Amino acid sequence: MPHEHMGKGLDRLNGQKDPNRIISQKLKALYSAVEQEGIPDKFLSLLEKLDEAEKKGAGSKTEHADE
């Protein structure tokens, strides 16, 4: 009977049996844990070097633009 399947569908939407809800909860927990982690010093150092290189590159571009 078609009504038998409707009850199971409602259970999945309302309960923890819904795989999408379980995945969503686990992803939120993982994101929260990663968000609380600090940025490694090595990565911060690389970002600083990149900023310096970009500033040097931007400075040389403006010098050549005047020529």
Backbone as CSV, one residue per row, in Angstrom:
resi,resn,N_x,N_y,N_z,CA_x,CA_y,CA_z,C_x,C_y,C_z
1,MET,0.837,-1.189,0.000,0.000,0.000,0.000,0.880,1.250,0.000
2,PRO,0.462,2.279,-0.711,1.277,3.482,-0.810,1.420,4.230,0.509
3,HIS,0.445,4.135,1.399,0.506,4.867,2.660,1.572,4.319,3.601
4,GLU,1.930,3.073,3.433,2.959,2.486,4.290,4.290,3.195,4.090
5,HIS,4.603,3.561,2.861,5.873,4.216,2.564,5.906,5.654,3.061
6,MET,4.747,6.300,3.155,4.710,7.690,3.612,5.160,7.803,5.058
7,GLY,4.775,6.872,5.898,5.171,6.900,7.305,6.670,6.780,7.464
8,LYS,7.281,5.918,6.695,8.737,5.753,6.758,9.435,7.012,6.273
9,GLY,8.880,7.659,5.264,9.459,8.896,4.749,9.409,9.999,5.784
10,LEU,8.309,10.089,6.513,8.201,11.100,7.554,9.178,10.841,8.681
11,ASP,9.376,9.569,9.039,10.355,9.229,10.066,11.739,9.700,9.649
12,ARG,12.065,9.509,8.385,13.394,9.908,7.892,13.544,11.423,7.945
13,LEU,12.476,12.171,7.641,12.559,13.627,7.648,12.644,14.186,9.062
14,ASN,11.979,13.557,10.003,11.920,14.078,11.360,13.003,13.517,12.274
15,GLY,13.522,12.358,11.975,14.432,11.695,12.885,15.870,11.737,12.451
16,GLN,16.704,11.073,13.235,18.132,11.008,12.972,18.475,10.024,11.858
17,LYS,17.503,9.326,11.336,17.771,8.338,10.297,18.048,8.997,8.948
18,ASP,17.736,10.276,8.830,17.940,10.992,7.574,19.441,11.140,7.327
19,PRO,19.969,10.515,6.283,21.413,10.575,6.042,21.917,11.991,5.776
20,ASN,21.101,12.823,5.162,21.517,14.199,4.908,21.701,14.973,6.212
21,ARG,20.827,14.725,7.163,20.928,15.402,8.460,22.183,14.932,9.199
22,ILE,22.454,13.649,9.155,23.642,13.110,9.822,24.906,13.698,9.206
23,ILE,24.961,13.721,7.883,26.128,14.284,7.187,26.267,15.763,7.526
24,SER,25.163,16.482,7.530,25.177,17.906,7.834,25.723,18.168,9.240
25,GLN,25.278,17.388,10.202,25.744,17.551,11.581,27.232,17.261,11.697
26,LYS,27.694,16.220,11.022,29.114,15.877,11.084,29.970,16.934,10.394
27,LEU,29.505,17.459,9.270,30.245,18.512,8.579,30.314,19.786,9.415
28,LYS,29.225,20.133,10.086,29.219,21.310,10.954,30.197,21.135,12.113
29,ALA,30.238,19.939,12.695,31.159,19.668,13.796,32.605,19.744,13.319
30,LEU,32.891,19.193,12.149,34.237,19.238,11.594,34.643,20.677,11.296
31,TYR,33.763,21.443,10.674,34.054,22.829,10.354,34.338,23.625,11.622
32,SER,33.542,23.398,12.651,33.731,24.100,13.918,35.092,23.770,14.530
33,ALA,35.490,22.506,14.465,36.786,22.096,15.012,37.933,22.727,14.226
34,VAL,37.824,22.751,12.912,38.873,23.344,12.074,38.930,24.844,12.301
35,GLU,37.791,25.452,12.483,37.713,26.894,12.702,38.437,27.298,13.986
36,GLN,38.438,26.424,14.970,39.071,26.710,16.262,40.586,26.525,16.230
37,GLU,41.094,25.828,15.221,42.536,25.592,15.130,43.260,26.879,14.777
38,GLY,44.485,26.984,15.259,45.306,28.124,14.900,45.950,27.921,13.539
39,ILE,46.457,29.020,12.984,47.144,28.938,11.697,48.598,28.584,11.979
40,PRO,49.138,27.554,11.345,50.524,27.156,11.586,51.505,28.281,11.237
41,ASP,52.579,28.388,12.021,53.582,29.429,11.818,54.188,29.363,10.416
42,LYS,54.406,28.169,9.918,55.006,28.015,8.592,54.091,28.622,7.519
43,PHE,52.811,28.419,7.663,51.862,28.970,6.703,51.822,30.491,6.802
44,LEU,51.848,31.027,8.037,51.870,32.480,8.206,53.122,33.077,7.584
45,SER,54.252,32.393,7.731,55.502,32.852,7.146,55.396,32.894,5.622
46,LEU,54.816,31.866,5.045,54.637,31.841,3.592,53.733,32.977,3.117
47,LEU,52.686,33.266,3.867,51.790,34.361,3.505,52.506,35.702,3.572
48,GLU,53.355,35.873,4.586,54.123,37.116,4.702,55.081,37.272,3.527
49,LYS,55.746,36.191,3.133,56.653,36.238,1.981,55.882,36.579,0.700
50,LEU,54.707,36.030,0.562,53.879,36.320,-0.606,53.495,37.799,-0.632
51,ASP,53.104,38.331,0.521,52.764,39.756,0.596,53.953,40.629,0.187
52,GLU,55.145,40.275,0.688,56.346,41.038,0.341,56.624,40.968,-1.154
53,ALA,56.506,39.788,-1.734,56.751,39.623,-3.163,55.737,40.422,-3.984
54,GLU,54.472,40.431,-3.547,53.445,41.192,-4.263,53.729,42.693,-4.183
55,LYS,54.178,43.161,-3.014,54.495,44.586,-2.862,55.666,44.966,-3.760
56,LYS,56.685,44.121,-3.819,57.840,44.383,-4.685,57.409,44.377,-6.149
57,GLY,56.562,43.442,-6.516,56.077,43.348,-7.893,55.228,44.550,-8.258
58,ALA,54.408,45.010,-7.351,53.559,46.175,-7.609,54.409,47.427,-7.732
59,GLY,55.485,47.519,-6.929,56.358,48.674,-6.998,57.095,48.741,-8.325
60,SER,57.529,47.615,-8.833,58.250,47.618,-10.109,57.302,47.888,-11.280
61,LYS,56.067,47.512,-11.160,55.086,47.793,-12.226,54.817,49.285,-12.327
62,THR,54.700,49.960,-11.180,54.413,51.395,-11.233,55.604,52.169,-11.743
63,GLU,56.829,51.682,-11.474,58.030,52.341,-11.990,58.065,52.260,-13.505
64,HIS,57.722,51.100,-14.067,57.751,50.899,-15.515,56.602,51.601,-16.213
65,ALA,55.524,51.849,-15.510,54.364,52.494,-16.117,54.665,53.955,-16.438
66,ASP,55.576,54.584,-15.675,55.920,55.985,-15.899,56.799,56.178,-17.112
67,GLU,57.439,55.143,-17.582,58.380,55.253,-18.703,57.712,55.474,-20.021
